[in-house]
Amino acid sequence: MPKRVLVVSARMGAGHDGAARELCVRLEKRGHQTKMVDFLDASPKVGRFLKKTYELQLSKAPWSYELLYRIWTWSRALTPPLVFVLSIFFEKRLRQWADNFEADVIVTTYPFASVVLGRARAKRHNRLEIPVSTFLTDFAVHPLWVHKGVDSHICVHPRAAQAVYNLTGEFATAPGPLVSSTFSTTQESKSQARQRLGIPQDTTAVLIVAGSWGIGELEDTFDNILSTEEFLPIAVCGRNKELAARLRTKGKGIVLEWTDEMAAYMTACDAVIQNAGGLTCMEAFAAGLPVISYNPIPGHGRQNVFEMTAAGVTKWARSAEGLRQSIRELKHSGTEIAREAKTIFVGNAADDIERLLFGEMPSRIAPIARPASRRFAGAIAAVVMLFVSINLVSNIATSKGLNITPVSYASEQYIYLTVLVGPKNINDPNLDKTLAHDNVAAIVTGKTVLAIPQGVSDLANNGVAIVNGGWDSSSDLHLITPNNAASHTMALLEKATNENINIYAPQMVVNSVDLAWATIHHQTIVRPIEINLHENTYKPVFKAGQIYELDGSSMTSQQLLSQINSLISTLGSSALQVTPIWALR
């Protein structure tokens, strides 16, 4: 009898969606109805925040992603508070989707969906009655991938199944990855594929991949391979057009963006070099192509590489020379490791879903209760670490442009210029006149206004736009404290100027309280581009629509006036003009 399966994925790279689509194909071939939905759409605003933060962390602040990944790995007590918060935003819509589709089973390929649905299944009141299964797309199993409320966990390898058991006390199956049969059933020979794709027949071709976002040290890997003049690098940059453009300027190798010919390129190549252990890696396993791991991305990327190496399905090159040596070795012994990788395809995840559909539940092990004292200590630690983690994400978000009000006023012709003033120059009336005349805003920190309130008052009275600079930039402890520097400084500024100050350019780390306060009070948050003028060695290049900041906090008024005049003179030779900062409001 045909059943209905709701498949929950997420557009966090191509791996989750790829597995979800393949599962839908397999189930529909068996006569079942499927519907694929995106977890992030269950709460669009929060979903966009999660996606943007994740992308920014991996591309701009990989250390922060590694830190958060390790924090939740080390302390399982942190998981329940985060799952509770996620459930507030996402559970209701997930239930609605399942009810509207009249789903018999819900399957998820995305970690946060797994824990939210698992929690819904484990509730004592208003329990989700529809069985839930999780397909774990990675070798690495993180505590935020699994939940005791999930009815069945399906893994790509027995090592992952063992990790699920260690975390939940429940058995998991390991039928292997969900990969399209295109990669294992191609009829094209290697020479035919090379001829069609324009790859020389007599070269050692290596396929370099970095996921659909093209994140990681792909350019370094590409350069490393090029430098040998021994191998032909074929870089797949996914949707990262900027990376593809940079690699093409090198004039060597083959550079691709997003392509639907991955199966053909794998047929044509001698090895794959990867950095995350994602879907492309699983596709290479299915294609029988040996895989080398190199420069893995933080967090799950490094853990995936460790687990795959331990499983004997990849080689891990830990240095540039190690990478080159691994390629040479695989020319002679690559079939052995490729054969081992192909053995992980021992079953079909659709079989496991059907067993759940028709009431064949997996074995369960009752969890061991912890003493009340340990639960209490864990809860306290979870609250503290959750707050610190949220603060870290908030700072990364504002540092890299997330939640920043976009520039929209006359952006094709104007820029916005700001100066961080300080006690050494704030009392100079000539500075006030120059700033007002040239539409340059003054960023004032809380310590400055507290020390010299009259100087700040004079700035405002002379027509200078005042920007809230938060507190002192050396206060890094602010990242883990619950105080609100933004509102405190604003109160001091408004008292000194008798004006409403609603533009915030933080000169310090930003915590979650700052970010929440700024959002609630409709503050315009800006992160200006810093201008550093060192004698004649630096000449700023201005771009229309951007906000720039000159740090004059330690300059005398004469030095600062000289720097401002120099900047205005540089602008005079271009078509750009400085417009008042209030245009951003």
C-alpha positions as CSV (number, residue, x, y, z in Angstrom):
1,M,0.0,0.0,0.0
2,P,1.5,3.4,-1.0
3,K,2.5,5.7,1.9
4,R,3.3,9.4,2.2
5,V,6.8,10.5,3.3
6,L,7.6,14.1,4.2
7,V,11.4,14.6,3.6
8,V,12.9,17.6,5.5
9,S,16.2,19.0,4.1
10,A,17.9,22.4,4.2
11,R,19.8,24.5,1.7
12,M,23.0,24.4,3.8
13,G,25.2,23.3,0.9
14,A,24.2,20.6,-1.6
15,G,24.8,17.5,0.6
16,H,21.5,17.6,2.6
17,D,19.4,18.4,-0.5
18,G,21.2,15.8,-2.6
19,A,20.5,13.0,-0.2
20,A,16.9,14.1,0.3
21,R,16.3,14.2,-3.5
22,E,17.8,10.7,-4.0
23,L,15.7,9.3,-1.1
24,C,12.6,10.8,-2.8
25,V,13.5,9.1,-6.1
26,R,14.0,5.7,-4.5
27,L,10.8,5.9,-2.5
28,E,8.7,7.1,-5.5
29,K,10.1,4.2,-7.6
30,R,8.4,1.9,-4.9
31,G,5.1,3.7,-5.4
32,H,5.2,6.0,-2.4
33,Q,4.4,9.7,-2.4
34,T,7.0,12.1,-1.2
35,K,7.3,15.8,-0.6
36,M,10.5,17.6,0.1
37,V,10.5,20.7,2.2
38,D,13.3,23.0,3.5
39,F,13.7,23.3,7.3
40,L,14.9,26.9,7.0
41,D,11.5,27.9,5.5
42,A,9.7,26.8,8.6
43,S,10.9,30.1,10.2
44,P,12.1,32.3,7.3
45,K,13.8,35.0,9.2
46,V,15.6,32.7,11.6
47,G,16.4,30.4,8.7
48,R,18.0,33.2,6.8
49,F,20.0,34.1,9.9
50,L,21.2,30.6,10.4
51,K,22.2,30.2,6.8
52,K,24.0,33.5,6.5
53,T,25.8,33.0,9.8
54,Y,26.9,29.5,8.9
55,E,28.2,30.7,5.5
56,L,30.0,33.7,7.0
57,Q,31.6,31.5,9.7
58,L,33.0,29.1,7.2
59,S,34.2,31.7,4.7
60,K,35.3,34.6,7.0
61,A,35.8,33.2,10.5
62,P,36.4,29.4,10.3
63,W,37.9,29.4,13.8
64,S,34.5,30.5,15.3
65,Y,32.7,27.6,13.6
66,E,35.4,25.2,14.9
67,L,34.9,26.6,18.4
68,L,31.1,26.3,18.4
69,Y,31.3,22.8,16.9
70,R,33.7,21.7,19.7
71,I,31.7,23.4,22.4
72,W,28.6,21.3,21.6
73,T,30.7,18.2,21.2
74,W,32.4,18.5,24.6
75,S,29.3,19.4,26.6
76,R,26.2,17.5,25.8
77,A,24.3,19.5,28.4
78,L,24.3,22.4,26.0
79,T,22.1,20.5,23.5
80,P,18.7,20.6,25.2
81,P,18.6,24.5,25.7
82,L,19.5,25.0,22.0
83,V,17.0,22.4,20.8
84,F,14.3,24.1,22.9
85,V,15.1,27.4,21.3
86,L,15.0,25.9,17.8
87,S,11.7,24.2,18.6
88,I,10.1,27.5,19.5
89,F,10.8,28.8,16.0
90,F,10.5,25.7,13.8
91,E,8.4,23.0,15.3
92,K,5.0,24.4,14.6
93,R,5.5,24.8,10.9
94,L,7.1,21.4,10.6
95,R,4.0,19.9,12.2
96,Q,1.7,21.8,9.9
97,W,3.6,20.6,6.8
98,A,3.3,17.0,8.0
99,D,-0.4,17.4,8.8
100,N,-1.2,19.1,5.5
101,F,0.6,16.3,3.5
102,E,-1.0,13.7,5.7
103,A,2.5,12.1,6.1
104,D,2.9,8.6,7.4
105,V,6.6,9.2,8.2
106,I,8.9,12.2,8.4
107,V,12.5,11.8,7.2
108,T,15.1,14.4,7.7
109,T,18.6,14.8,6.3
110,Y,19.5,18.0,8.3
111,P,20.7,18.0,11.9
112,F,18.5,20.8,13.4
113,A,15.4,19.3,11.8
114,S,16.4,16.0,13.4
115,V,16.6,17.3,17.0
116,V,13.5,19.5,16.7
117,L,11.4,16.6,15.4
118,G,13.0,14.2,17.9
119,R,12.1,16.5,20.7
120,A,8.5,16.7,19.4
121,R,8.3,12.9,19.4
122,A,9.6,12.7,22.9
123,K,7.1,15.1,24.5
124,R,4.8,13.9,27.2
125,H,2.1,16.4,26.1
126,N,1.2,17.3,22.5
127,R,3.5,14.6,21.3
128,L,4.1,14.3,17.6
129,E,2.4,11.1,16.6
130,I,4.1,10.6,13.2
131,P,7.3,8.4,13.2
132,V,10.5,10.3,12.5
133,S,13.7,9.0,10.8
134,T,17.0,10.7,10.4
135,F,19.5,10.0,7.6
136,L,22.9,11.2,8.7
137,T,24.7,12.3,5.6
138,D,28.2,12.5,7.2
139,F,30.7,10.1,8.7
140,A,31.0,12.5,11.6
141,V,28.1,12.3,14.1
142,H,27.6,15.4,16.2
143,P,25.3,15.6,19.3
144,L,23.1,18.0,17.4
145,W,22.5,15.3,14.7
146,V,20.8,12.8,16.9
147,H,17.9,12.7,19.4
148,K,16.5,9.9,21.5
149,G,13.0,10.8,20.3
150,V,13.9,9.9,16.7
151,D,12.5,6.5,15.8
152,S,15.4,5.4,13.6
153,H,18.8,6.8,12.7
154,I,20.2,5.7,9.3
155,C,24.0,6.2,8.7
156,V,26.5,6.0,5.9
157,H,29.0,3.8,7.7
158,P,29.1,1.5,10.8
159,R,31.5,4.0,12.5
160,A,28.7,6.6,12.4
161,A,26.2,4.0,13.6
162,Q,28.4,3.3,16.6
163,A,28.7,7.0,17.3
164,V,24.8,7.2,17.3
165,Y,24.7,4.4,19.8
166,N,27.3,6.1,22.0
167,L,25.3,9.3,22.0
168,T,21.7,8.0,22.4
169,G,21.9,4.4,23.5
170,E,20.0,3.4,20.5
171,F,20.9,1.1,17.6
172,A,21.3,2.6,14.1
173,T,21.6,1.1,10.7
174,A,24.3,1.8,8.1
175,P,23.1,0.9,4.6
176,G,25.5,3.5,3.0
177,P,25.3,6.9,1.4
178,L,22.3,8.1,-0.7
179,V,24.0,8.8,-4.0
180,S,22.4,8.8,-7.5
181,S,23.0,5.7,-9.5
182,T,24.5,7.9,-12.3
183,F,27.8,7.7,-10.5
184,S,28.0,3.9,-10.4
185,T,26.3,3.0,-13.7
186,T,28.0,5.2,-16.2
187,Q,28.5,3.6,-19.6
188,E,31.2,6.1,-20.7
189,S,34.8,5.0,-20.6
190,K,37.6,7.1,-19.2
191,S,39.1,7.9,-22.6
192,Q,35.6,8.8,-24.0
193,A,34.9,11.1,-21.1
194,R,38.3,12.8,-21.4
195,Q,37.8,13.3,-25.1
196,R,34.4,14.8,-24.6
197,L,35.4,17.1,-21.7
198,G,38.7,18.2,-23.3
199,I,41.0,16.5,-20.8
200,P,44.4,15.3,-22.3
201,Q,44.6,11.5,-22.4
202,D,48.2,11.2,-21.1
203,T,47.9,13.3,-18.0
204,T,47.2,12.6,-14.3
205,A,44.0,14.6,-13.8
206,V,42.9,15.4,-10.2
207,L,39.4,16.7,-9.4
208,I,39.5,19.4,-6.6
209,V,36.2,20.0,-4.9
210,A,35.0,22.2,-2.1
211,G,31.2,21.7,-2.0
212,S,28.5,23.8,-3.7
213,W,29.7,27.0,-1.9
214,G,33.4,26.6,-2.9
215,I,34.5,27.1,0.7
216,G,37.9,26.3,2.2
217,E,41.5,26.4,0.9
218,L,40.7,25.3,-2.6
219,E,42.9,28.0,-4.2
220,D,45.9,26.8,-2.1
221,T,45.2,23.2,-3.2
222,F,44.9,24.3,-6.9
223,D,48.2,26.3,-6.7
224,N,49.9,23.3,-5.0
225,I,49.0,21.0,-7.8
226,L,49.9,23.5,-10.5
227,S,53.4,24.1,-9.0
228,T,54.4,20.5,-9.7
229,E,53.6,20.6,-13.4
230,E,53.1,16.9,-12.9
231,F,49.4,16.8,-12.6
232,L,46.4,18.5,-14.2
233,P,44.2,20.2,-11.5
234,I,40.4,20.4,-12.3
235,A,38.8,22.7,-9.8
236,V,35.1,22.7,-9.2
237,C,34.2,26.0,-7.5
238,G,30.4,25.4,-7.2
239,R,28.5,28.6,-7.0
240,N,31.6,30.6,-5.9
241,K,32.0,32.8,-9.0
242,E,34.7,35.0,-7.4
243,L,36.9,32.0,-6.7
244,A,36.4,30.6,-10.2
245,A,37.4,34.0,-11.6
246,R,40.6,34.1,-9.5
247,L,41.6,30.6,-10.5
248,R,41.1,31.3,-14.2
249,T,43.5,34.3,-14.1
250,K,46.3,31.7,-13.4
251,G,45.9,30.5,-17.0
252,K,46.5,26.9,-16.2
253,G,44.4,23.9,-15.2
254,I,40.7,23.6,-15.7
255,V,38.3,25.7,-13.7
256,L,34.6,24.9,-13.4
257,E,31.7,26.5,-11.6
258,W,28.5,24.6,-10.8
259,T,28.2,21.6,-13.2
260,D,25.8,18.8,-13.9
261,E,28.7,16.7,-15.3
262,M,30.2,15.6,-12.1
263,A,29.7,11.9,-12.9
264,A,31.6,12.4,-16.2
265,Y,34.4,14.3,-14.6
266,M,34.8,11.6,-12.0
267,T,35.0,9.0,-14.8
268,A,37.7,11.0,-16.5
269,C,39.9,11.8,-13.5
270,D,42.4,9.7,-11.5
271,A,41.6,11.0,-8.0
272,V,39.4,13.5,-6.0
273,I,40.8,16.0,-3.6
274,Q,38.2,17.1,-1.1
275,N,38.0,19.1,2.1
276,A,34.7,18.3,3.8
277,G,33.5,14.7,3.4
278,G,30.2,15.8,1.9
279,L,28.1,14.6,-0.9
280,T,30.8,14.9,-3.6
281,C,33.0,12.6,-1.5
282,M,30.2,10.0,-1.4
283,E,29.7,10.3,-5.1
284,A,33.4,9.6,-5.6
285,F,33.1,6.5,-3.5
286,A,30.2,5.3,-5.7
287,A,32.1,6.1,-8.8
288,G,35.1,4.0,-7.6
289,L,37.4,7.0,-7.7
290,P,40.1,7.2,-4.9
291,V,39.7,10.2,-2.6
292,I,42.4,12.3,-0.9
293,S,41.5,14.6,2.0
294,Y,43.5,17.8,2.2
295,N,43.0,21.1,4.1
296,P,39.7,20.1,5.7
297,I,37.3,22.8,6.7
298,P,36.7,23.3,10.4
299,G,34.2,21.5,12.5
300,H,32.4,18.7,10.7
301,G,34.9,18.8,7.8
302,R,37.9,17.9,10.0
303,Q,35.8,15.3,11.9
304,N,34.6,13.7,8.7
305,V,38.2,13.4,7.4
306,F,39.3,11.8,10.6
307,E,36.5,9.3,10.6
308,M,36.9,8.5,6.9
309,T,40.6,8.0,7.3
310,A,40.1,5.7,10.2
311,A,37.5,3.7,8.2
312,G,40.1,3.2,5.4
313,V,38.1,4.9,2.7
314,T,40.3,7.9,2.1
315,K,43.9,9.1,2.3
316,W,44.6,12.2,4.4
317,A,47.4,14.4,3.1
318,R,48.6,16.6,6.0
319,S,51.1,18.7,4.0
320,A,51.7,20.1,0.5
321,E,54.3,17.5,-0.2
322,G,52.1,14.8,1.4
323,L,49.4,15.7,-1.1
324,R,51.7,15.3,-4.1
325,Q,53.0,12.0,-2.7
326,S,49.5,10.7,-2.2
327,I,48.6,11.4,-5.8
328,R,51.6,9.6,-7.0
329,E,50.8,6.6,-4.8
330,L,47.2,6.4,-5.9
331,K,48.4,6.2,-9.5
332,H,49.6,2.7,-8.6
333,S,47.4,1.6,-5.6
334,G,44.3,3.7,-5.9
335,T,42.1,0.8,-6.9
336,E,42.5,-0.7,-3.4
337,I,41.3,2.3,-1.5
338,A,38.5,2.9,-4.0
339,R,37.4,-0.7,-3.7
340,E,37.2,-0.4,0.1
341,A,35.2,2.8,-0.2
342,K,32.7,1.2,-2.5
343,T,32.0,-1.6,0.0
344,I,30.2,0.9,2.3
345,F,27.2,0.7,-0.2
346,V,25.7,-2.4,1.5
347,G,22.0,-1.6,1.5
348,N,19.3,0.9,0.6
349,A,18.1,3.6,3.0
350,A,14.6,3.3,1.4
351,D,14.4,-0.2,2.9
352,D,14.8,1.3,6.4
353,I,12.2,3.9,5.7
354,E,9.8,1.2,4.5
355,R,10.3,-0.8,7.7
356,L,9.3,2.3,9.6
357,L,6.4,3.0,7.3
358,F,5.0,-0.5,7.9
359,G,5.5,-0.6,11.6
360,E,8.7,-2.5,12.0
361,M,10.4,-0.4,14.7
362,P,14.1,-0.7,15.4
363,S,15.4,-2.0,18.8
364,R,15.5,0.6,21.5
365,I,17.6,0.9,24.7
366,A,16.2,2.8,27.7
367,P,18.5,5.8,28.5
368,I,20.3,5.8,31.9
369,A,19.0,8.5,34.2
370,R,21.6,10.9,35.6
371,P,21.5,12.0,39.3
372,A,19.7,15.2,39.9
373,S,22.9,17.0,41.0
374,R,24.5,16.3,37.6
375,R,21.4,17.4,35.7
376,F,21.4,20.7,37.6
377,A,25.1,21.3,37.0
378,G,24.7,20.4,33.3
379,A,21.7,22.9,33.0
380,I,23.8,25.7,34.5
381,A,26.7,25.0,32.3
382,A,24.4,24.8,29.3
383,V,22.9,28.2,30.0
384,V,26.3,29.8,30.4
385,M,27.8,28.3,27.2
386,L,24.6,28.9,25.2
387,F,24.8,32.6,26.1
388,V,28.5,32.8,25.2
389,S,27.9,31.0,21.9
390,I,25.1,33.4,21.0
391,N,27.3,36.3,21.8
392,L,30.0,34.9,19.6
393,V,27.6,34.5,16.7
394,S,26.2,38.0,17.3
395,N,29.7,39.5,17.0
396,I,30.6,37.5,13.9
397,A,27.3,38.5,12.4
398,T,27.8,42.2,12.8
399,S,31.5,42.0,12.0
400,K,30.8,40.4,8.6
401,G,27.8,42.4,7.6
402,L,24.8,40.4,8.9
403,N,22.0,42.4,10.4
404,I,23.6,45.6,9.1
405,T,21.2,48.1,7.6
406,P,22.0,48.3,3.8
407,V,23.1,51.5,2.1
408,S,20.4,52.6,-0.2
409,Y,20.6,56.4,-0.5
410,A,22.3,57.6,-3.7
411,S,24.7,54.7,-3.5
412,E,26.0,55.2,-7.1
413,Q,27.5,58.6,-6.4
414,Y,28.1,59.0,-2.6
415,I,30.1,57.5,0.2
416,Y,29.7,57.9,4.0
417,L,32.8,59.1,5.9
418,T,33.1,58.9,9.7
419,V,35.9,59.8,12.2
420,L,36.4,58.2,15.6
421,V,37.2,61.2,17.8
422,G,38.9,61.2,21.2
423,P,39.9,63.4,24.1
424,K,43.0,64.8,22.3
425,N,40.9,66.5,19.6
426,I,37.3,66.8,20.6
427,N,37.6,70.3,22.1
428,D,38.9,71.9,18.9
429,P,36.2,74.2,17.3
430,N,38.1,74.0,14.0
431,L,37.6,70.3,13.9
432,D,33.9,70.8,14.5
433,K,33.6,73.2,11.5
434,T,35.6,70.9,9.2
435,L,33.5,67.8,10.1
436,A,30.2,69.7,9.6
437,H,31.3,71.4,6.4
438,D,32.5,68.1,4.8
439,N,29.6,66.0,6.0
440,V,31.9,63.8,8.1
441,A,30.2,62.1,11.1
442,A,31.8,61.8,14.5
443,I,31.9,58.4,16.2
444,V,31.9,58.9,19.9
445,T,32.5,56.1,22.5
446,G,31.0,56.0,25.9
447,K,34.3,56.7,27.6
448,T,34.9,59.8,25.5
449,V,31.5,61.3,26.3
450,L,31.9,60.4,29.9
451,A,35.2,62.2,30.1
452,I,34.4,65.3,28.0
453,P,30.6,65.7,27.7
454,Q,31.0,69.4,26.8
455,G,33.2,68.6,23.8
456,V,30.5,66.2,22.5
457,S,27.8,68.8,23.1
458,D,29.8,71.3,21.1
459,L,30.2,68.9,18.2
460,A,26.4,68.5,18.0
461,N,25.7,72.2,18.4
462,N,28.0,72.9,15.5
463,G,26.1,70.6,13.2
464,V,28.2,67.5,13.3
465,A,26.3,64.2,13.1
466,I,27.0,62.0,16.1
467,V,27.3,58.2,15.9
468,N,27.1,55.9,18.9
469,G,30.5,54.1,19.1
470,G,29.6,51.8,22.0
471,W,32.2,51.4,24.7
472,D,36.0,51.1,24.6
473,S,37.4,48.7,21.9
474,S,39.7,47.0,24.4
475,S,36.7,45.6,26.4
476,D,36.9,42.1,24.9
477,L,35.3,40.7,28.1
478,H,32.1,42.2,26.8
479,L,31.7,39.2,24.6
480,I,30.8,37.0,27.6
481,T,29.0,39.6,29.8
482,P,25.3,40.3,29.7
483,N,25.6,44.1,30.0
484,N,24.4,46.4,27.2
485,A,27.1,48.9,26.1
486,A,25.1,50.3,23.2
487,S,22.2,51.6,25.3
488,H,24.5,52.9,28.1
489,T,26.5,55.0,25.6
490,M,23.4,56.2,23.8
491,A,22.0,57.5,27.1
492,L,25.2,59.5,27.7
493,L,25.2,60.9,24.2
494,E,21.6,61.9,24.2
495,K,22.1,63.6,27.6
496,A,25.1,65.6,26.2
497,T,23.6,66.5,22.8
498,N,19.8,66.6,23.5
499,E,19.5,64.6,20.2
500,N,18.1,61.2,19.3
501,I,21.2,59.1,18.5
502,N,20.1,56.1,16.4
503,I,23.1,55.1,14.4
504,Y,25.4,52.5,16.1
505,A,28.9,51.8,14.9
506,P,30.3,49.5,17.6
507,Q,34.0,49.9,18.3
508,M,34.1,46.7,20.3
509,V,32.9,43.1,20.2
510,V,29.1,42.9,20.0
511,N,27.2,40.6,22.3
512,S,23.6,39.3,21.9
513,V,22.2,41.9,24.3
514,D,23.6,44.7,22.2
515,L,22.2,43.2,19.0
516,A,18.8,42.5,20.5
517,W,18.6,46.0,21.9
518,A,19.6,47.6,18.6
519,T,16.9,45.6,16.8
520,I,14.2,46.5,19.3
521,H,15.0,50.2,19.3
522,H,15.4,50.4,15.6
523,Q,19.0,51.3,15.6
524,T,20.9,51.5,12.4
525,I,23.9,49.2,12.9
526,V,26.9,50.0,10.7
527,R,30.4,48.4,10.4
528,P,32.5,51.0,8.5
529,I,35.6,50.0,6.5
530,E,38.7,51.2,8.4
531,I,41.0,53.7,6.8
532,N,44.6,53.5,7.9
533,L,46.8,56.4,6.7
534,H,50.5,55.8,7.3
535,E,52.5,58.7,5.7
536,N,52.4,58.3,2.0
537,T,52.5,54.5,1.8
538,Y,48.7,54.1,1.7
539,K,46.2,55.6,-0.7
540,P,42.6,54.7,0.0
541,V,40.4,53.5,-2.9
542,F,36.8,54.5,-2.3
543,K,33.8,52.5,-3.5
544,A,30.4,54.0,-4.0
545,G,27.8,53.2,-1.3
546,Q,30.3,52.2,1.4
547,I,30.9,53.6,4.9
548,Y,34.4,54.5,5.9
549,E,36.0,55.2,9.3
550,L,39.2,57.0,10.1
551,D,40.5,56.3,13.6
552,G,41.5,59.6,15.0
553,S,41.0,58.8,18.7
554,S,44.8,59.1,19.5
555,M,45.5,62.0,17.1
556,T,45.9,65.7,18.0
557,S,43.4,68.0,16.4
558,Q,46.0,69.2,13.9
559,Q,46.9,65.7,12.8
560,L,43.3,64.7,12.4
561,L,42.4,67.8,10.4
562,S,45.3,67.1,8.1
563,Q,44.1,63.5,7.6
564,I,40.6,64.6,6.9
565,N,41.7,67.3,4.4
566,S,43.8,64.7,2.7
567,L,40.9,62.3,2.3
568,I,38.6,65.0,1.0
569,S,41.3,66.0,-1.5
570,T,41.6,62.4,-2.7
571,L,37.8,62.3,-3.1
572,G,37.9,65.5,-5.1
573,S,39.7,63.8,-7.9
574,S,36.9,61.2,-8.2
575,A,33.3,61.4,-9.0
576,L,32.3,60.4,-5.5
577,Q,31.0,62.8,-2.8
578,V,30.5,62.5,0.9
579,T,26.9,62.4,2.0
580,P,25.6,62.8,5.6
581,I,25.4,59.7,7.7
582,W,21.8,60.4,8.6
583,A,20.8,59.4,5.0
584,L,21.1,55.8,6.3
585,R,18.2,56.1,8.7
